[in-house]
């Protein structure tokens, strides 16, 4: 039972760090790609086709 006194706070700290990193990435616009989406919708190529070079 004493191990739970160590594991629970460690897991809460690690979860908090992961959540903080996620919110940091959202704040710094890591998931935004408006130009890519605008070009992708007009393209005739599909992502699953190989290049024909």
C-alpha positions in Angstrom: 0.0 0.0 0.0 2.9 2.4 0.5 3.7 2.2 -3.2 0.4 3.9 -3.9 1.6 6.9 -1.9 4.4 7.3 -4.5 2.7 6.2 -7.7 -0.4 8.4 -7.4 1.4 11.7 -7.1 3.9 10.7 -9.8 1.1 9.8 -12.2 -0.7 13.1 -11.4 2.5 15.1 -12.0 3.2 13.3 -15.3 -0.4 13.8 -16.5 -0.2 17.4 -15.6 3.0 17.8 -17.6 1.4 16.2 -20.6 -1.6 18.4 -20.3 0.6 21.5 -20.0 2.6 20.5 -23.0 -0.7 20.0 -25.0 -2.0 23.4 -24.1 1.4 25.0 -24.9 1.3 23.4 -28.3 -2.2 24.8 -28.9 -1.2 28.2 -27.7 1.8 28.3 -30.1 -0.4 27.2 -33.1 1.4 23.9 -33.6 -1.8 22.4 -35.2 -2.7 25.2 -37.5 -2.1 24.7 -41.3 -4.6 27.0 -43.1 -2.4 27.3 -46.3 -2.0 23.5 -46.5 -5.8 22.9 -46.2 -6.5 25.6 -48.8 -4.2 24.0 -51.3 -5.1 20.4 -50.5 -8.8 20.9 -51.3 -8.1 22.2 -54.8 -5.6 19.5 -55.6 -6.4 16.6 -58.0 -3.9 14.4 -56.3 -4.7 12.1 -53.5 -2.3 11.4 -50.6 -2.5 7.6 -51.1 -1.3 7.7 -54.7 2.5 7.3 -55.4 4.4 10.0 -57.3 4.5 9.5 -61.0 8.1 10.8 -61.5 
